[in-house]
Amino acid sequence: METVPQSRRSFITTLALLLASGALLVRYLTPRLPAQRQLLVSAADADVPVNGALVFPAERLALLRDEKGFYALSLICTHLGCTVKVTADTLTCPCHGSMFDRQGRVLKGPADRSLGRLQVTVRNGVVEVMEG
C-alpha cells in the first residue's frame, strides 16, 4: 500500500483554514450598505423664527433659520467637548471661551475647528434633523 504524506489532523486543519480564509475574503470583498440615518429631532417650521434658533439641550444641537433656510449645528465644542450656549449673535463655549458665529465658524479660540453640521430636511411643514 501507498503511504499518504498528510495526516488526517493536518488535512482537517488545512480545510478549516481554507474555509475561514474564504469567509474573510467574501466579507471584505462584499460592498457595505450605507447606514440608516437616525432622526435626532423634529419641529414645526413655524417654531423656528427667521434669524432665530431652537435649542435641543438633551441632543446638544441647535436648529437655526436664516433668510436662506434651515440648518442645524452640533452644540459640542470642538475644543474639549463642552456644550456651547446659543446667544442672539454668537455661540459661546462657557468652559474656555471659544466663540463661533451663527454658521458655526470659529471667531475666537481655543477651538480651532467649526461646529459640526447636521443634515436637515423639510417636509410638509416639519423640519427633521438627521445625524451625519
Protein Blocks (a to p, Z undefined) as FASTA:
>chain_A
ZZdfbdfklmmmmmmmmmmmmmmmmmmmpccdddddddfbdcdfklpcghiacddfknop
addddfkbccdddfbdfklopacdddfkbccdfknopacdfkopafbdfbfbdcdddddd
deehiacddeZZ
